[in-house]
Every structure is written in structure tokens, then in C-alpha cells.
């Protein structure tokens, strides 16, 4: 369905270009010029201001849809059965406002109407201040190079290019809004994601600060409001690649009997949308969405990466505990390391286990800075708020005496595999680090050894 919208855009641009080309070359020969002008005039089907259109009626047989401009200058469907695709409606007006046929098949006769499929047509009526303009689209030509059409008030049967005719044929799915959500970013209040029937992500908006964050269970971790806002902004702008089934009653057809993920999007006005997502081998590279009204839509997997998201994706990964300028003392215990550092950044010095060290040299300062950051910035590699680690036999203890505020103690407790749970002042924060933070290249151990050798303590 998105391809049809793109095709309309191309056709609108192509129509303008073809007329420009005609006007550029028509002056070569007076006779040819007159003949070409006459043909062009005879085949010019419509000429009106597209932006002034106030009503469009799409119909075929007993099926009919009426779109009208509202006070906000947006198209709405009479009866409000579904939201309309604004781009499609506007492009239809633009395209038809300057439509010229490729050729004419002469005056309308009963034989021609029957021959060209013009007795049972798709019809579009556009109303603007100058009147109502109506086109009837019949069958495609045998070679699929044209569509046969008639226009109210014109005596002939005409042919328009096949692509042009195909986007004018009544298609309910083309009319429907392609947006995944009917909200803007500023309408949202909460987004909940489920997988396997369990909540895996809950993003909420603070009405006072207008900042997005994870729920209170993650309050000991700093939410990355920029990452959340960026992901949700992409979500509300998402359009389907293709509209599939309507009013789906067989959930197993696309795998919605066992959905890959489910999302509830709540708005500030109290409304909400519930969407199910499926990953189907028949559509590689795509994700299928089932809306509440039974509409099935196709999206690129890369555009819907949020359905694979975890709380970890929306936290600040560098858990910062202190900075050197605001710290008076650091006591560190880890493995064979048992050291105390008195820090005086204002005078560019510190003591390590009682030995005074000048930080005025670049070499000493860089070594100290790398070590302090390694001891005070904990790079979280995951979250697990349901874990209940016991604060016992910590592998690392870092105690910070701050220039302002209460003392701070960070402790790491060994978990399964290579993870270490992070405790702050005796409380588990809900996240963990990997042992690569403690030992190995660019680890706390390495930077401690480098600082001790450089400073000679």
C-alpha cells in the first residue's frame, strides 16, 4: 500500500514534468503547435485547484466512501468507520487536478462502454468551489499499458496510463490510515510491552517534568530519557509497508494465536491502543501487527525494534557514583587491593596509603584520573529487578567520603557466571556489571596497577 502512495507522488511529479516538456518544444512548428495544442486541450480532463477540494467520494457499485475536509483542514470519513490516509486523499486531489489523457477513443457509445468495462466502474468525485469533477475508471487495456476512463461532461472515452489508472481504482485499504498509532509523541502517557504474556517493559511519562522514564522499580537506576524519547518518536511516526487483512478472525493465519509481543499504548486523554505483533516466516524481514479493529499491517523489522527492547536499553549504562573533584577520600578493597586515598584536587595532590602524590604532572594526573573513573563509574551490563542477591562477602568495596552529602559505599557481590550485582549503601540497585570491569584490559585492576607504578606507591 505504501508503494501506491509513492507511485502517486511520482505521477504527480511526472505530470508536471511532461507538461513542462510539451510547452518547451511546442513552438518549433506553428502547424504542429496548433495540432498539439488542440489535442492537448481535447485530452485535458481536469484543471482545478487541488488545495481547494472539500469533498471526495470513492465508489464502486454499492460500496462508497465519502471523505470531507474538517475545520482542521484534515480529511475525515463520513460515518467515521476508520481513519483516512491524509497523504492518499491529498495526492488524489493533486493528481486529478491536472490530469490529461494519453489518447481518445472517440465519442461514448453503448458498445464502447461495454467493450471497455465502463458500465461497472470505479468512480471518484471531487468537489471544490468551482464544481464537482467526476472520473469513471473501467478496465485496463489488453497490454496493461492503459486504463479506459470517462469523465462527466466530456463526450469521449479516454485512455490514461496504466499506473495512473491503477491508483484510482477503489481500494479500501488504500483509503485507510497507514499509521501504526493515532497519536503524536505529545499525546502519549505510557507504553507497556509484553512477551510470552509477561510485562518486559513499562515506559511512563512524568506529568510534572515531562520526562520519560522506566517505572519506580528501576528508580535506583538512571533512565535514559533521550533514548526513550527517540524510540517513542519513531514509533508514533511509523507507517505500514503494506495493509494486509481486515477484520481478521483466524488468529493463527499470521501467528497471532501465539503473538511474539503485545503492546499497550496509553494516551493522556485516557484512550489506549492494544497491538499484537507476529514474526512470520512467510514475510522475512518484516513484522506483522494486528490492531484492535482486526486490521493486519506489515512493517519492517528494523522499524519495530522496540518489540525486542528491555529495560536495559533505556538506562544510562555508566552508573556514576562520585567524581574526584567532589571526593575527599576513597577506600578501595578488591582482591589484593586494599588502599585508602585522600584526594585534594584543588591543590593537585593526593595520598595513597599515606604517601603523598603530586598530580601536577600530566603522567600522574592521567594515571590517577583513569584509576578513579574505573573505581567510581560502574558500567552496567544488565538489569534484573527480580533478583534477590544477598549482601555477603562482597568482591569489591568502594567507600567514598564526599565533600558534600553523606558517605557512599558501593559493593559488588558475585552472581552466576561472570556477573556482579551492584549494591549502593547496602541496597541492591537492580543492575549488574561484568567481571571485565574488574580485571583484564582497561579494567579497575589494570588502572590501579598503572597508577601505583606511575606514582610509586
C-alpha positions in Angstrom: 0.0 0.0 0.0 2.9 2.3 0.7 4.1 1.7 -2.8 0.8 3.0 -4.2 1.3 6.3 -2.3 4.9 6.6 -3.6 3.6 5.9 -7.1 1.1 8.7 -6.7 3.9 11.1 -5.7 5.9 10.0 -8.8 2.9 10.5 -11.0 2.2 14.0 -9.7 5.8 15.0 -10.4 5.8 13.3 -13.8 2.7 15.0 -14.9 4.2 18.4 -14.1 7.4 17.5 -16.0 5.6 16.2 -19.1 3.5 19.4 -19.4 6.7 21.4 -19.0 8.4 19.4 -21.7 5.5 19.9 -24.0 5.5 23.7 -23.5 9.3 23.8 -24.2 9.1 22.1 -27.6 5.7 23.2 -28.9 7.0 26.3 -30.6 9.1 24.5 -33.3 6.4 24.5 -35.9 3.2 26.6 -36.0 1.1 23.9 -37.5 2.3 21.2 -35.3 1.9 23.6 -32.4 -1.7 24.2 -33.2 -2.4 20.5 -33.7 -0.6 19.6 -30.5 -2.5 22.3 -28.6 -5.8 21.1 -29.9 -5.0 17.5 -28.9 -3.9 18.6 -25.5 -7.0 20.7 -25.0 -9.2 17.8 -26.1 -7.5 15.4 -23.8 -7.2 17.7 -20.8 -9.6 16.0 -18.4 -9.4 18.2 -15.4 -8.0 21.6 -14.3 -8.8 22.8 -10.8 -7.1 23.9 -7.6 -6.3 20.7 -5.7 -5.9 22.5 -2.4 -9.4 23.9 -2.6 -11.1 20.5 -2.7 -13.5 19.9 0.1 -15.0 16.5 -0.6 -14.1 13.3 -2.3 -16.4 10.4 -3.0 -14.9 7.0 -3.8 -17.4 4.4 -5.1 -17.9 1.2 -7.0 -21.3 -0.4 -7.2 -22.9 -0.3 -3.8 -19.6 0.4 -2.0 -19.0 4.1 -1.3 -16.8 6.2 0.9 -17.1 10.0 1.4 -14.2 12.0 2.6 -14.7 15.6 3.7 -12.4 18.3 4.9 -12.9 19.3 8.6 -12.2 22.5 10.4 -8.5 21.4 10.9 -8.2 21.0 7.1 -7.9 17.3 7.5 -9.8 14.6 5.7 -12.3 12.6 7.7 -14.6 9.8 6.7 -18.4 10.2 6.9 -19.5 7.7 9.5 -16.0 7.5 11.0 -15.7 3.8 10.2 -11.9 4.2 10.0 -9.3 7.0 9.9 -8.3 8.1 6.4 -4.9 8.3 4.9 -4.3 12.0 4.6 -1.5 11.7 2.1 -3.5 9.5 -0.2 -6.5 11.9 -0.2 -4.4 14.9 -0.9 -2.4 13.2 -3.6 -5.6 12.0 -5.4 -6.7 15.7 -5.5 -3.4 16.9 -6.7 -3.1 14.1 -9.4 -6.6 14.6 -10.8 -6.5 18.4 -10.7 -4.2 18.4 -13.7 -5.0 15.1 -15.5 -4.5 14.8 -19.2 -5.4 11.6 -21.1 -2.9 9.8 -23.3 -5.4 9.4 -26.1 -9.1 9.4 -27.0 -11.2 6.6 -28.4 -13.9 8.9 -29.7 -17.5 9.5 -28.6 -19.1 7.4 -26.0 -21.4 4.6 -27.3 -23.1 1.7 -25.6 -20.8 -0.6 -27.5 -17.7 1.2 -26.2 -19.0 1.3 -22.6 -19.4 -2.5 -22.7 -16.1 -3.1 -24.5 -14.0 -1.0 -22.2 -15.6 -2.1 -18.9 -17.2 1.3 -18.4 -20.6 0.0 -17.4 -19.4 -1.1 -13.9 -16.7 1.4 -13.0 -14.7 2.7 -10.1 -15.7 6.3 -9.6 -14.1 9.3 -8.0 -15.9 12.6 -7.5 -14.0 15.6 -6.2 -15.9 18.7 -5.1 -14.3 22.2 -5.0 -15.7 25.7 -5.1 -15.8 25.5 -8.9 -18.0 22.4 -9.0 -17.8 18.6 -8.9 -15.4 16.7 -11.1 -16.1 13.0 -11.8 -14.0 10.3 -13.4 -15.0 6.7 -14.0 -12.3 4.1 -14.4 -13.0 1.0 -16.4 -10.9 -2.0 -17.5 -7.2 -2.0 -18.3 -6.1 -2.3 -21.9 -5.1 -5.9 -23.1 -1.4 -4.9 -22.9 -1.8 -3.3 -19.5 -0.5 0.0 -20.9 -3.7 2.0 -20.3 -6.9 2.2 -18.3 -10.1 3.3 -20.1 -12.0 6.2 -18.4 -14.8 8.5 -19.0 -15.3 12.0 -17.4 -18.7 13.6 -16.6 -19.3 16.4 -19.0 -16.9 15.1 -21.7 -18.1 13.3 -24.8 -15.4 10.7 -25.3 -13.8 7.6 -24.0 -10.2 8.2 -23.0 -7.1 6.2 -22.0 -4.8 7.2 -19.2 -1.5 5.4 -18.3 -1.9 2.1 -16.6 -0.1 3.2 -13.4 -2.3 6.3 -13.2 -5.4 4.3 -13.5 -4.4 1.6 -11.0 -4.0 4.1 -8.2 -7.5 5.4 -8.9 -9.3 2.1 -8.5 -11.2 1.8 -5.3 -9.2 0.0 -2.6 -10.5 0.3 0.9 -7.0 -0.5 2.3 -5.5 2.4 0.3 -8.1 4.7 1.9 -7.2 3.6 5.5 -4.7 5.5 7.6 -1.3 3.7 7.4 0.0 5.0 10.8 0.5 2.4 13.5 -0.7 4.8 16.1 -3.2 7.6 16.0 -1.1 9.7 18.5 1.8 12.1 18.4 4.6 11.9 20.9 3.0 14.6 23.0 -0.2 12.6 23.3 1.5 9.6 25.0 1.4 8.8 28.7 2.6 5.2 29.0 3.9 2.3 26.8 3.7 -1.3 28.1 5.4 -4.2 26.2 4.6 -7.9 26.9 6.4 -11.0 25.7 5.2 -14.5 26.5 2.4 -12.9 28.4 4.7 -11.1 30.9 5.5 -7.4 31.1 9.0 -6.9 30.0 9.0 -3.1 29.6 7.0 -0.2 31.0 7.8 3.4 30.0 5.9 6.2 31.7 5.8 10.0 31.4 6.2 12.2 34.4 3.5 14.8 34.1 5.4 17.4 36.1 8.9 17.2 34.4 7.5 15.8 31.1 10.4 13.4 31.1 10.1 9.7 30.2 11.5 7.0 32.5 11.2 3.4 33.5 8.7 2.6 36.3 9.5 3.0 40.0 11.1 -0.4 40.3 14.0 1.0 38.4 14.3 4.2 40.4 17.8 3.2 41.6 18.9 3.3 38.0 19.0 6.4 35.9 16.6 6.3 32.9 18.0 7.4 29.6 15.2 9.9 28.7 16.8 10.8 25.4 16.8 7.1 24.3 13.2 6.6 25.4 12.0 9.8 23.6 13.8 8.9 20.4 12.4 5.4 20.3 8.8 6.6 21.0 9.1 9.4 18.5 10.0 6.8 15.8 7.0 4.6 17.0 4.4 7.3 16.6 5.7 8.2 13.1 5.6 4.6 11.8 3.7 3.8 8.7 2.9 0.3 7.4 4.7 -1.0 4.3 1.5 -2.8 3.3 -2.0 -3.3 4.6 -3.0 -6.9 4.8 -6.2 -8.4 6.0 -9.1 -6.6 7.6 -11.2 -7.8 10.5 -9.1 -10.9 10.9 -11.0 -13.7 12.6 -8.4 -16.5 12.2 -5.6 -15.5 14.6 -3.5 -18.5 13.5 -3.3 -17.2 9.9 -0.4 -14.9 10.8 0.6 -16.4 14.1 -1.4 -14.1 16.4 -2.7 -17.1 18.3 0.7 -17.0 19.9 1.9 -13.4 19.4 5.6 -12.6 19.5 4.9 -9.5 21.5 2.0 -7.3 22.7 1.9 -3.6 23.2 -0.4 -1.3 25.1 -0.1 2.4 24.3 -1.9 4.8 26.6 -2.6 8.4 25.8 -3.0 11.4 28.1 -6.7 11.7 27.1 -7.4 8.3 28.6 -7.7 6.4 25.4 -5.3 3.5 24.6 -4.4 1.1 21.7 -3.6 -2.6 22.1 -1.5 -4.1 19.3 -0.2 -7.7 18.8 2.9 -8.4 16.8 3.9 -11.6 15.0 7.1 -12.7 13.3 6.1 -14.9 10.3 8.5 -16.9 8.0 6.3 -16.0 5.1 7.4 -12.4 5.5 11.1 -12.4 6.0 12.5 -9.1 7.2 9.0 -7.9 8.3 7.0 -7.7 11.4 3.2 -8.1 11.3 0.9 -6.0 13.5 -2.7 -6.8 14.5 -4.7 -3.7 15.5 -7.8 -3.8 17.8 -10.2 -3.5 14.8 -8.8 -6.6 13.2 -6.6 -4.7 10.7 -3.4 -6.5 9.8 -0.4 -4.4 8.7 3.1 -5.1 7.6 6.2 -3.3 8.9 9.9 -3.5 8.5 11.5 -5.4 11.4 14.1 -2.7 11.8 11.4 -0.1 12.3 9.8 -2.1 15.2 12.9 -2.9 17.1 11.1 -1.7 20.3 9.3 -5.1 20.4 12.6 -6.7 21.3 13.5 -4.0 23.9 14.4 -4.5 27.5 14.7 -2.0 30.4 18.5 -2.2 30.0 18.1 -0.4 26.6 16.7 2.6 28.4 19.1 3.2 31.3 22.3 5.1 31.5 24.9 2.4 31.2 27.6 4.3 33.1 26.5 4.2 36.8 28.4 7.1 38.2 28.9 7.2 41.9 31.3 10.1 42.5 33.7 12.4 40.9 37.2 13.2 42.0 36.6 16.9 42.5 33.8 16.2 44.9 35.5 13.4 46.8 37.7 13.8 49.9 38.6 10.1 50.4 38.3 6.8 48.6 38.8 3.4 50.4 39.0 0.5 48.0 39.1 -3.2 48.6 39.2 -5.7 45.8 41.3 -8.9 45.7 44.8 -7.9 46.7 44.0 -4.2 46.6 43.4 -2.6 50.0 44.1 1.1 49.7 43.0 4.4 51.0 43.3 7.6 49.0 43.0 11.2 50.4 42.1 13.4 47.5 42.7 17.2 47.2 42.1 18.1 43.5 42.2 21.9 44.4 45.9 21.5 45.2 46.5 18.8 42.6 47.6 16.2 45.1 46.5 13.0 46.8 47.9 10.5 49.3 47.9 6.7 48.7 48.2 4.7 51.9 49.8 7.7 53.5 52.2 8.5 50.6 51.8 12.0 49.2 51.5 12.1 45.4 51.6 15.2 43.2 49.0 15.3 40.5 50.6 18.3 38.8 52.5 16.2 36.3 50.5 15.0 33.3 51.6 11.4 33.7 50.4 11.2 37.4 47.2 13.1 36.7 46.2 10.9 33.8 47.0 7.7 35.7 45.0 8.9 38.7 42.1 10.1 36.6 41.8 6.7 34.8 42.0 4.8 38.1 39.4 7.0 39.9 37.0 6.7 37.0 37.4 2.9 36.9 36.7 2.8 40.6 33.7 5.2 40.5 31.9 4.5 37.2 30.3 1.1 37.1 29.4 0.0 33.5 26.2 -1.9 33.9 25.8 -4.8 31.5 22.3 -5.8 32.5 19.3 -5.3 34.8 17.4 -7.8 36.9 15.0 -6.3 39.4 13.6 -9.7 40.3 16.9 -11.0 41.6 17.4 -11.1 45.3 21.2 -11.3 45.9 22.5 -11.4 49.4 25.0 -8.8 50.5 27.6 -11.2 51.7 31.3 -11.4 51.1 31.5 -8.6 48.6 34.1 -9.0 45.9 34.7 -5.2 45.8 34.0 -2.5 48.3 34.5 1.2 47.4 33.8 3.8 50.1 33.6 7.5 49.1 33.7 10.3 51.6 32.2 13.2 49.7 32.8 16.9 50.3 29.1 17.4 50.3 26.5 14.8 51.4 26.6 11.5 53.2 29.3 8.9 52.7 28.7 6.4 49.9 29.5 2.8 49.8 29.4 0.6 46.6 29.7 -3.1 46.9 29.8 -5.8 44.2 28.6 -9.3 45.0 29.4 -12.3 42.8 26.4 -13.7 40.9 26.1 -16.5 38.4 28.7 -16.8 35.7 30.7 -13.6 35.3 28.2 -11.1 36.7 28.5 -9.0 39.9 25.4 -7.4 41.5 25.7 -3.8 42.5 24.8 -2.6 46.0 24.6 1.0 47.0 24.7 1.8 50.7 23.6 -1.8 51.4 20.8 -1.9 48.9 20.7 -3.8 45.6 20.1 -1.3 42.8 18.6 -3.7 40.3 21.6 -3.9 37.9 24.9 -5.8 37.5 28.3 -5.4 35.9 30.6 -8.0 34.2 33.9 -9.1 35.6 35.7 -7.4 32.7 35.2 -4.2 34.6 37.3 -5.6 37.4 40.1 -7.4 35.6 41.5 -7.6 32.2 42.3 -4.9 29.7 41.1 -1.4 30.6 39.8 -2.7 34.0 40.0 -1.4 37.5 42.8 -3.8 38.3 44.9 -2.6 35.3 44.4 1.1 36.0 45.2 0.6 39.7 48.5 -1.1 38.8 49.4 1.6 36.3 48.7 4.4 38.8 50.7 2.6 41.5 53.7 2.2 39.3 53.5 5.7 37.9 53.1 7.3 41.3 55.4 4.8 43.1 53.3 3.6 46.0 
